[in-house]
Structure formats: C-alpha cells, structure tokens
Amino acid sequence: MNFYSYSTQLAQHNSDIEQHWQRCEQGYLKAPSGRLFYSYHIPKTAKYSVVLVNGRIESAWKYQELLWELAQNNIAVFTYDHIGQGLSERLTRNAQIGYVAKFTDYGDDLNAFIEKIVMPQQIGPLFILAHSMGSAVSCDYLSRYCHSISGAFLSAPMFDIHTHNTPYQLAKWVAKIGCWLGLAKHYAIGQSNYLPVPFAENQLTHCHIRYQRFRTLYQNEAELCLGGVSFGWLNQTFSFIEKIPDLAIQTPLFIASAEQDEVVDNRAHALFAQTHPNAQLKTIAGAKHELLCETDDIRQTVLNEFYLFCDSLGLTTKETGS
C-alpha cells in the first residue's frame, strides 16, 4: 500500500521533510545551457527511479513534500532546476525575467542531466514525472534523444497556453516583434518581477496550506524567485507549441489534465492524445493547474494514477527484459 502525504499533517511532518531534503545529494551540473542545480535521493530499497521535471518558475525546493513522500514509497527521485530559474544559472541582467535562448535548450539540458547524473546511479526502470512546462520539455527530449525511459507521467502539460485578455494571435505577433526589436531578454508586455498573489486570486491550487508553503518558500529564499516571461521565452514557446502535435514519441505517456486549468489549454491535451495512441488521457475533476500541490483528495487521485502507471510499466519491463 502506498504512503500519501496529507496537508493537515504537514506541520507535524515538517521536520521529517526538512531532514529528508538535507539528506538529499545536491550539487551543480555543467549542462549545454549553463550551470544547473540538482538534487536526488536513492532509498536503500528503491524499486524504480523517477526524473522529476518541474514547471516554469519552479525549483526542486518547491517539491520537498513530494520528494519525501516518494522516498517513503521506495522510489529514487532525481530532479533539477531548469536554466534561468531556481538555483540554476540565470541568463538575464534582471535575474527574475523568464528567458531561454531556444526552447529546445531545456530538452538538451534534461538529456545532459539524465546522462551525467541519473543513469550512472538509477535503480530499476526509469520514469519521468513532469509538470506543466516540464512536460513539454520532456516530450521534446523523448522525441529527439535515444533513451531508456519506460514511461512519462505528464501533469497538466503545457501543450498550449492561455493568453487571457490578449487575443492569441496578437500575443504571438507581439512576442515575435519584440524579438525583432532586440527585446528578447526584456519582459513581455504586462509582465513584471515576482508578485505574491493572494490565495483567493490564485489560479494554481485549491489547497491553501500548500499554496502558503510555496509562497513562504519564495519569501524566505529570495534567490528562487522568478517573475514573468520575456518576449524571447514567449516567442520560443509559441514556436515550440506549434510542433508538439507532430512530435514522434514511442514512449508510453499518461496525461493528467486539470479540469479547471487557467494556465494551460486543455484542448491541446485531447488533440495530442488523438494523434498519439501511446498516450492515456485522464481529466482530474475539480482540479486547478498544480495537480501535485492540490487538495489531498485531488492530489491522491493523481499520485495513485502515477503509481499504477509506473507499476504496470515496471512489471512489463521486468517481464520483457527491455
């Protein structure tokens, strides 16, 4: 039976979570895009390994609860911070501006992390657990590199984005024009440094406890903060989104789609699943974007699907020897 972490018990487990985080092996990796922070923990009785690929503005630090929880379930977890965020190297004069030179740089970095840090130490089959932008990065990696990933579980994948009050095509043209004008490393229109959004106005989760823990982390660890996106990031993301439906991926995929997502466009999940028979799609009722930081009932549903997905593919790997 799997162990699950509950938000109502986080206060009493906080010391255990912090101690686990301190016990994780941590360091820096020289990747194609720059210097990346990473962290990993391998339980003595690990049954398989997972590469946790986080989303935009996130950091390995944010997932301390999940890292501790997975360790209780004897799962080895390897994770890192994307270039331009977390404790990894920042690429702009104002370190809070979200920027990447090419979207595929993220996939190149993921490949370097897996080759240099994960593969030499992995235990059992290797899976990807990715959230939002991390899911797009993972799909790029899976489509371009030779690998031994048994399956990828994609939480609210960023296969397309909402542009809210700005018409979609206008947002694309504004991003492109901003780059033409030499503003690739400048904030896109309407973007700014990190601002703590009140819980009542947040688009990420229904869980007040987990939301507050995330905001407190940013308050206490200011170097983790990341603000809005640049013209360059936006332009690169729009360009990559156009290619996602045609990505050739043979690896088994599970798409967990958040029913109330206001960050990514769920319609892209359905379109992707229609053209990729290796992809399962499940809509998580009542959920906002942050499926791994949602209320306990939603989060447990998602993680239960993740465990079933990995266990079934892990068994297949053992039986076939692949």
C-alpha positions as CSV (number, residue, x, y, z in Angstrom):
1,M,0.0,0.0,0.0
2,N,1.4,3.4,-0.9
3,F,2.0,6.2,1.6
4,Y,0.4,9.5,1.0
5,S,1.2,12.9,2.5
6,Y,-1.7,14.9,3.8
7,S,-1.9,18.7,4.0
8,T,-3.4,18.6,7.5
9,Q,-0.4,16.6,8.7
10,L,2.3,18.8,7.1
11,A,3.0,20.8,10.2
12,Q,3.8,17.6,12.3
13,H,5.9,16.2,9.4
14,N,7.7,19.4,8.6
15,S,10.9,18.3,10.5
16,D,11.0,15.0,8.7
17,I,10.5,16.7,5.3
18,E,13.3,19.2,6.0
19,Q,15.6,16.4,7.2
20,H,15.0,14.4,4.1
21,W,15.8,17.4,2.0
22,Q,19.0,18.0,3.8
23,R,19.9,14.3,3.3
24,C,19.5,14.5,-0.5
25,E,22.6,14.6,-2.6
26,Q,22.8,18.1,-4.1
27,G,25.2,19.8,-6.5
28,Y,25.7,21.6,-9.8
29,L,25.9,20.2,-13.3
30,K,27.5,21.8,-16.3
31,A,24.9,21.4,-19.0
32,P,24.7,22.8,-22.5
33,S,22.8,25.9,-21.4
34,G,24.8,26.6,-18.3
35,R,25.1,25.6,-14.6
36,L,22.2,23.6,-13.3
37,F,21.3,22.9,-9.6
38,Y,20.2,19.3,-8.9
39,S,19.1,17.1,-6.1
40,Y,18.5,13.4,-5.7
41,H,17.8,10.7,-3.1
42,I,18.0,6.9,-3.5
43,P,16.3,4.9,-0.8
44,K,18.1,1.7,0.2
45,T,15.3,-0.5,-1.1
46,A,14.4,1.6,-4.2
47,K,12.2,-0.3,-6.7
48,Y,12.5,2.2,-9.6
49,S,13.8,5.7,-10.4
50,V,12.0,8.9,-11.4
51,V,13.2,12.0,-13.0
52,L,11.1,14.9,-11.7
53,V,10.9,17.7,-14.3
54,N,9.3,20.8,-12.8
55,G,7.5,23.7,-14.5
56,R,8.2,27.3,-15.2
57,I,9.1,29.4,-12.1
58,E,9.5,26.3,-10.1
59,S,12.5,24.7,-8.3
60,A,13.4,21.4,-6.7
61,W,13.0,23.2,-3.4
62,K,9.2,23.5,-4.0
63,Y,8.8,19.7,-4.2
64,Q,10.3,18.8,-0.8
65,E,7.0,17.3,0.4
66,L,6.7,15.1,-2.8
67,L,10.4,14.1,-2.6
68,W,9.9,12.9,1.0
69,E,6.6,11.2,0.1
70,L,8.1,9.3,-2.8
71,A,11.0,8.2,-0.6
72,Q,8.5,6.6,1.8
73,N,7.3,4.6,-1.2
74,N,10.9,3.4,-2.0
75,I,11.2,5.4,-5.2
76,A,14.5,7.0,-6.2
77,V,14.0,10.6,-7.3
78,F,16.3,12.8,-9.4
79,T,15.4,16.4,-10.0
80,Y,17.0,19.7,-11.1
81,D,16.2,23.3,-11.8
82,H,15.8,24.5,-15.4
83,I,18.2,27.0,-16.8
84,G,17.1,30.5,-15.9
85,Q,15.2,29.6,-12.7
86,G,15.6,28.2,-9.2
87,L,19.2,27.9,-8.2
88,S,20.4,27.3,-11.7
89,E,22.2,29.9,-13.7
90,R,20.2,33.0,-14.7
91,L,20.5,34.3,-18.2
92,T,19.4,38.0,-17.9
93,R,20.7,41.1,-16.2
94,N,17.4,41.2,-14.2
95,A,17.6,37.6,-12.8
96,Q,13.8,37.5,-12.4
97,I,13.0,37.7,-16.1
98,G,11.9,34.3,-17.5
99,Y,14.1,33.7,-20.6
100,V,15.5,30.9,-22.7
101,A,17.5,31.3,-25.9
102,K,15.8,28.3,-27.6
103,F,13.0,26.2,-26.1
104,T,14.9,23.0,-27.1
105,D,17.8,24.1,-24.8
106,Y,15.6,22.8,-22.0
107,G,15.5,19.3,-23.6
108,D,19.2,19.4,-24.2
109,D,19.8,20.1,-20.5
110,L,17.4,17.3,-19.5
111,N,19.4,14.9,-21.6
112,A,22.7,16.0,-20.0
113,F,21.2,15.6,-16.5
114,I,19.9,12.1,-17.3
115,E,23.2,11.0,-18.9
116,K,25.6,12.5,-16.3
117,I,23.7,12.3,-13.0
118,V,20.7,9.8,-13.4
119,M,21.9,6.9,-15.5
120,P,25.1,6.1,-13.5
121,Q,23.0,5.7,-10.4
122,Q,19.5,4.8,-11.3
123,I,17.8,1.8,-9.7
124,G,15.3,-0.3,-11.7
125,P,13.2,1.1,-14.6
126,L,13.4,4.9,-15.2
127,F,10.3,7.1,-15.4
128,I,9.6,10.8,-15.9
129,L,7.2,12.7,-13.7
130,A,6.8,16.1,-15.3
131,H,4.6,19.2,-14.6
132,S,3.4,21.9,-17.0
133,M,6.4,23.3,-18.9
134,G,8.4,20.3,-17.7
135,S,6.0,18.1,-19.6
136,A,6.7,20.0,-22.9
137,V,10.4,19.8,-22.2
138,S,10.1,16.0,-21.5
139,C,8.2,15.4,-24.8
140,D,10.9,17.4,-26.7
141,Y,13.6,15.2,-25.0
142,L,11.7,11.9,-25.7
143,S,11.3,12.9,-29.4
144,R,14.9,13.8,-30.1
145,Y,17.1,11.6,-27.9
146,C,17.9,7.9,-27.6
147,H,16.8,7.0,-24.0
148,S,15.7,4.2,-21.7
149,I,12.6,5.9,-20.2
150,S,9.9,3.3,-19.5
151,G,7.1,5.9,-19.3
152,A,6.4,9.5,-18.7
153,F,3.6,10.9,-16.5
154,L,2.6,14.4,-17.5
155,S,0.9,16.6,-15.0
156,A,-1.1,19.5,-16.6
157,P,1.3,19.5,-19.6
158,M,2.0,22.8,-21.3
159,F,1.0,21.8,-24.8
160,D,-0.6,25.2,-25.3
161,I,-1.2,28.3,-23.1
162,H,-4.0,30.7,-22.3
163,T,-3.3,34.3,-23.3
164,H,-6.3,35.6,-21.3
165,N,-7.2,39.2,-22.1
166,T,-4.8,39.3,-25.2
167,P,-6.0,37.6,-28.4
168,Y,-3.9,34.5,-29.0
169,Q,-2.6,35.5,-32.5
170,L,-1.9,39.0,-31.3
171,A,0.2,37.7,-28.4
172,K,2.2,35.6,-30.9
173,W,2.9,38.6,-33.1
174,V,3.8,40.8,-30.2
175,A,6.3,38.2,-29.0
176,K,7.8,37.9,-32.4
177,I,8.0,41.7,-33.0
178,G,9.6,42.2,-29.5
179,C,12.4,39.8,-30.5
180,W,12.8,41.5,-33.9
181,L,13.3,44.8,-32.0
182,G,16.1,43.3,-29.9
183,L,13.9,42.9,-26.7
184,A,14.2,39.1,-26.3
185,K,15.6,39.4,-22.8
186,H,13.1,42.1,-21.7
187,Y,9.8,41.5,-20.0
188,A,6.9,40.9,-22.4
189,I,4.1,43.5,-22.2
190,G,2.2,43.2,-18.9
191,Q,4.9,41.0,-17.2
192,S,6.9,42.0,-14.1
193,N,9.1,40.8,-11.2
194,Y,7.6,38.2,-8.8
195,L,4.5,39.3,-7.0
196,P,2.8,37.2,-4.3
197,V,-0.8,36.7,-5.4
198,P,-3.4,36.3,-2.6
199,F,-4.7,32.8,-2.3
200,A,-8.3,33.9,-3.2
201,E,-7.0,35.2,-6.6
202,N,-4.6,32.3,-7.4
203,Q,-5.0,30.1,-10.5
204,L,-2.8,27.3,-9.2
205,T,-4.5,25.3,-6.4
206,H,-7.5,24.9,-4.1
207,C,-5.1,23.9,-1.2
208,H,-4.5,26.9,1.0
209,I,-1.9,25.1,3.1
210,R,0.3,24.0,0.1
211,Y,-0.1,27.4,-1.6
212,Q,1.0,29.2,1.5
213,R,4.1,26.9,1.9
214,F,5.1,27.7,-1.7
215,R,4.7,31.5,-1.1
216,T,6.6,31.3,2.2
217,L,9.4,29.4,0.5
218,Y,9.8,32.3,-2.0
219,Q,9.6,34.8,0.8
220,N,12.4,33.0,2.8
221,E,14.6,32.0,-0.2
222,A,14.5,35.1,-2.4
223,E,17.1,33.7,-4.8
224,L,14.4,31.2,-6.0
225,C,12.0,33.9,-7.1
226,L,11.2,34.3,-10.8
227,G,8.9,36.8,-12.3
228,G,7.0,36.9,-15.6
229,V,8.2,35.9,-19.1
230,S,10.3,37.7,-21.7
231,F,9.5,38.3,-25.3
232,G,12.1,35.7,-26.1
233,W,10.6,33.0,-23.8
234,L,7.2,33.7,-25.2
235,N,8.3,33.6,-28.8
236,Q,10.2,30.4,-28.3
237,T,7.3,28.8,-26.5
238,F,4.8,29.7,-29.2
239,S,7.1,28.3,-31.8
240,F,7.6,25.0,-29.9
241,I,3.8,24.6,-29.2
242,E,3.2,24.5,-33.0
243,K,5.5,21.4,-33.2
244,I,4.1,19.5,-30.3
245,P,1.3,17.7,-32.2
246,D,3.9,16.2,-34.6
247,L,6.4,15.1,-32.1
248,A,7.3,11.4,-32.7
249,I,7.2,9.7,-29.3
250,Q,7.0,6.0,-28.8
251,T,7.3,6.0,-25.0
252,P,4.1,5.3,-23.0
253,L,2.6,8.6,-21.8
254,F,-0.1,9.4,-19.2
255,I,-1.6,12.9,-19.4
256,A,-3.3,14.2,-16.3
257,S,-5.4,17.2,-17.3
258,A,-6.7,19.6,-14.7
259,E,-10.4,20.3,-15.3
260,Q,-10.3,23.9,-14.0
261,D,-6.9,24.8,-15.5
262,E,-6.5,28.5,-16.3
263,V,-2.8,28.3,-17.1
264,V,-2.5,25.8,-20.0
265,D,-5.2,25.0,-22.6
266,N,-6.7,21.5,-22.0
267,R,-7.9,21.3,-25.6
268,A,-4.3,20.6,-26.6
269,H,-4.3,17.6,-24.4
270,A,-7.2,16.0,-26.2
271,L,-5.7,16.8,-29.6
272,F,-2.3,15.3,-28.6
273,A,-4.0,12.1,-27.3
274,Q,-5.9,11.7,-30.6
275,T,-2.7,11.6,-32.6
276,H,-0.6,9.6,-30.1
277,P,-2.0,6.2,-29.4
278,N,0.6,5.6,-26.8
279,A,-0.9,8.4,-24.6
280,Q,-3.6,7.9,-22.0
281,L,-5.6,11.0,-21.1
282,K,-7.5,11.5,-17.8
283,T,-9.2,14.7,-16.7
284,I,-9.0,15.3,-13.0
285,A,-12.3,16.6,-11.8
286,G,-12.4,19.9,-9.9
287,A,-8.6,20.4,-10.2
288,K,-6.6,23.6,-10.9
289,H,-3.3,23.6,-12.6
290,E,-1.0,22.5,-9.8
291,L,-2.1,18.9,-9.6
292,L,0.9,17.8,-7.4
293,C,0.1,20.7,-4.9
294,E,-3.7,20.4,-4.9
295,T,-6.0,19.4,-2.1
296,D,-5.5,15.9,-0.6
297,D,-8.3,14.2,-2.5
298,I,-7.2,15.6,-5.9
299,R,-3.5,15.0,-5.2
300,Q,-4.0,11.5,-4.0
301,T,-6.1,10.7,-7.2
302,V,-3.2,12.0,-9.4
303,L,-0.5,10.2,-7.4
304,N,-2.5,6.9,-7.4
305,E,-2.6,7.1,-11.2
306,F,1.1,7.8,-11.3
307,Y,1.9,4.7,-9.1
308,L,-0.4,2.5,-11.1
309,F,1.2,3.8,-14.4
310,C,4.7,3.1,-13.2
311,D,3.9,-0.2,-11.5
312,S,2.3,-1.6,-14.7
313,L,5.1,-0.5,-16.9
314,G,7.8,-1.6,-14.5
315,L,6.3,-5.0,-14.4
316,T,6.2,-5.1,-18.3
317,T,9.9,-4.1,-18.3
318,K,10.8,-6.9,-16.0
319,E,8.9,-9.4,-18.0
320,T,10.3,-8.4,-21.3
321,G,13.8,-7.5,-20.2
322,S,13.6,-4.3,-22.2
